[in-house]
Amino acid sequence: MALGALRSTSLVDQATQLLRDQITSGEWPVGTRLPGENALAATLGVGRSTVREALRALAGAGLLQARQGSGVYVIATEPAQDWRDALRRAAVGDVYEVRMFLEVQAVRLAAQRRTEVEITAMRDALDRRRAAAGGDDETFVDADIALHAAVVAAAHNPVLDGLFTEFLPVLRRGLIDLVDLLGLRATDHNHGDAAHAALVEAVATGDGERASEILQAELDQTLALLRAPTA
């Protein structure tokens, strides 16, 4: 398959796809050293910056590797599994374990870094969780997750915040199923209220150790339920 000049729309996307096709079709097998940026730019009819972005995207997909002083090489013919796709396919218990590592650390940071605005936001989220206790399971789980998200946001770490956000769709689905399956709100519509109130208070007062202990205990309990046999 011969490379050819690209049209004007979405040049980076077009360049990425055409280079990807060269790799996945076998035209450039594993071990191939790609032409230099100048040569690729001339062949594709684009600027070097466009080529550079395309190569970066393919490296991120696990297809290419830049080697200092040597060039860019093909290291795989199939892209690495997409992170979001991996999360969608993962068991909710496995995702929950990773959530525990992230969020327990996040509450320690939140207790150190929270502002008055964020304390207010956490307390408002706690109030909304309590108000949602009168609604259906989905509404309650959404309010619960929003409270946890407010605590994580108070850690002022965009990487932690971003990772937690990535987990939310899988966590939401698993928690709704769990609440429904085990009837956790059958006798206590506001399940876990005391623990969540204590968590918010610990973060608000700057007691990171207490906050992490409360959250660890809550998440351990939920993970045990997720891991328990359903039969």
Secondary structure, DSSP 8 states (H G I E B T S, - for coil): -------STTHHHHHHHHHHHHHHTTSS-TT-B---HHHHHHHHTS-HHHHHHHHHHHHHTTSEEEETTTEEEE--SS----HHHHHHHS-HHHHHHHHHHHHHHHHHHHHHH--HHHHHHHHHHHHHHHHHTTS-HHHHHHHHHHHHHHHHHTT--HHHHHHHHHHHHHHHHHHHHHHHHHTTTSS-TTTTHHHHHHHHHHHHTT-HHHHHHHHHHHHHHHHHHHHS---
